[in-house]
């Protein structure tokens, strides 16, 4: 792993560097992006940085200097990342040091860019529906914030039941999203995915799959989707297009024909969004 903090490349990313009073650490008052790299080149970086700005605005944080962010990205990728087939950039922007409690301190924000190599995700997976809901009307709905405790709990619940991802409904009972993924499915022969109004994250991979594969955005009851979908898949920065082989106690073709077509389209067009 390599990490860059507020303009400095850290000698040892595992040593203490961020202040213990940082609001991102104490109360999760921050936003982040996870960006895939292929042989050291970021994927869809411009789209990710635009979403970082939107998330910061939604949380009431000052806008990050994107030139600084790109400098940090270059710094952590400069030494050896080109030799990694696939990697992950983590860009974190927090409110910075503040008094203990919910109130912000008004100090300088904290910017961290970190990088590490990762393994390719399996082509298929299993998901588990969790008993908790996403609040599509909440203040942080659709924002990529560092407040991930809800996701940690849900993912642990899924893993205890043999899944690698948890799937949420929203308060209306409609399909929403996974803890770190968006969900696509085929119903009545049509590729569909929840609308952003459902409270799901505006995923970059989701956005591209909608553009490239022509999915219809529609909100439908999770119970109905789980019961009737003929195939389904997850998308995310690190999963790309990943077929769902089992959803709770239901087996699905993995990949089904539509899923395979989307995966093939993704593989053919991925290079369009690489940003050297």
N, C-alpha and C positions, 0 to 999 in steps of 0.2 A: 504494500500500500504506500502511496505517496499523498501528502496533503499540503495544502497552501492555505495560510490563515492571514487575512488582512494584509496581503502583499508579501508575505514571507513563506518560503518553502521550508517546511519543518524538517529538522534533522531526524526526528523520531516521532511519527504521528501517534504512537501509542502513549507518549508522555503527556502530562497535563499541559494544556495550551489555552483553552477557553476559560474565561473567568467563572468561578463557581456562582457568581451572581448574575450570569448571563440569563436573560429572560427566556431564551430558547431552552436552556437547561432546567431552569426552575419551574417554569409553567408551560413549556411547549409553545412559546410565543415566537414562532418562526415559520418559514416556508422553505420548500426544497424542491429540487428536480433530480431525477435519476436518468442519466443519459447513457445509452449504449454506445460503445466504441467498437469498431471493426478494424483490426490491425492498427490501432492507435488513432483512428479517424472518427470523430463524433458523428452520430446519426441524428439528423433533424435538430441540430443544436439551436438554430434560429427559432424554430417553433417552441422548443423547450424554454428558451429565454423569454419569449413573449408570454408564455404561461407563468413563468416565475414572476414577471412584472405584474400580471393580473392577480396572482395569488397574494403578492405583497400589498397591492392596492386594496384587495378585499379584506385583508387583515388589518389595514390601517398603518402599514409600515411604509417608510420612505422607499422610493424606487431604488433598486440597486443600480450601480453604474455598470452597464453591460460591458463596457470596455475593460473594466477591472475583472469582471467575471471571465471574459475571454482570455485575459492575461493569466489568470489562475489556471484555466483549462490548459493553456499552452505549457505552463510551468510543470504541471503534474504529468503531462503526456510526453514531455520532451525526452525522457531518459528511459527507453526500453519498452514503452507501450506499443510501439509498432510491431514488436515481436509477439504480442498477445493476440491470438485469433479473435477474442471477444473480451471486452472489459466493461466496467461501469464507472461513470463519473457521478459523484454525488455533490451537488451544489446546494449549500445551505445558507440561508439569509435570515438572521434573527434580529430581534429588537435591541440586542446588546445588553450591557450591564444595567441593572435596575434594582431598586429595593426589593426585599423579599415580599412577595404578595403579588396581586394581580396588576397593580398600577405600574405603568412604564416609567422608566427613569429619564427618558429624553436624551440619553447618551448616544455615542456613535454605534451604529449597527455592526453586527459581526458577519463576516463573509468567509465561508470555508468552502474550498474545492478539494475533493479527495478522489482518488482513483485506485481501483484494484482490478486485477483480472478475474474473470468468472468463467464458469462452465456453461456450455449450451444447455438450455432447458430440454427435458424430454419432449418427444413429439406428442405425447398424450398424457392425460392426468385424470385424477378423480377430484370431485368437489363435494362439499357438504353444505347444505343450507343451515344457517345458524338461527337461533331463536330471537336474536336481537335485530332491531331495525335501524336503518339510516333515517335521519331526520332531514327530509328534503327542504324543509323550511328553516333549518338552523342557520346561524350566522356564518358558519364555516362550510356550508354545503357547497360542494364542487371545488373547494380550494385545496391545494396540496400543502397542507400544514404539517408541522412536526409533531402535532398532537396525535399520536398513533396508538395510544393505549387500547382503544376500542378494537383496533385491528389486531393487536397482539393477542387479546383475549379470544377474539373470533377465530384467528388462525390456529391457536392452540386447541380450541374446541374441534376444529376440523381435523387437525393432525391426529388427535386422539381417536378419531373415527376413520382413519385411513385416507384422508384427503390431503392434498397439498394446497388447497385454497378454500376459503369460506365464501359463501354467497349470501348477500343481504337482500331482503325486501326493504322497501321504504315504509313510511307510516301508513300509506294508502294500501299496502299489501302488494304493490307492484314490484317486479324485478328491478333491482338497482345496480349492484356491482359486486365485485369481490373486494378483498382487503387491499389488493394491489393490482387489480386487473379490471378490465371491462368484459362484459359477457355478450356474445353474439349467439344466435340460435336460428334454426330453420323451422318455420311453422307454416303449414299449408303451402309448402314449396317455396317460401319467400324468406330471404335472409333479413333478420331483424335485430335491433339492439335498442335498449332503453334510450329515451330522450334525455338531454341534460337536465330538463325540469324534474326528472325522477330523483335528482340529488347525486348522481354519479359524477365522478371526476371526468373532466374533459380530456381524456387520455390522448396522447399524441398518436399512439398506435391505433387507437379507436378512430381518430379523425382520419387517418390515412386509409384504413380499411373501408370506412364509409365512402371516401372519395374514390378509391380504386375498385371497390367491389360492389358498390351500389346498394348497400344495406339500407333498409327503411328504418327510420327512428320512430318507435312507437312504444307506449307504455301499456303493459299488460300484466295481469296478476301473476306473481311468481309461481303460485301453485299450478296455474294453468300451463305456464311455460314448462315447468318441470315435468308435468304429466304428459304433454302433447308434443313437445319439440322432437323432431325426427333426428336432429343432430345439434351439437352446440360446441362452441369453442371459447377459449379465453384469449385476450390479447393484452400485452403490456410491453414495456421497454425490454425486459429480459426474457419474456416468453415468446415474443412475436405472435404467430398464430399457433395456438396449442389446442389440439382436439380434446374434448371431454369424453372420456371412455365410460365414466360412471358418475352419475349425479344422485347422491344419496344411495338408495337401493335400486336405482334404475340404470341398466346398461344401455349405452349408446354406441353407434358405429364410430370408430375413431381411427382415421378420419372418415367422416361421411363425404359424399361427393362434393357438396358445396364447400365444406371445410377444406378439402384438398384443393379445390379450385382457388380458394382465397389464399391458401398457403403458397400455391404456385405463383399466383399474382404477386404476392408479397416478395417472394424470392426474386422474381424477375424485375421488380421495380424498386427494390430497396436501395440500390446504388444511386437512384435519383436524388436522395436526400442526404447523402454523405457530404460532409463539409470539411475539406482539407484545410 
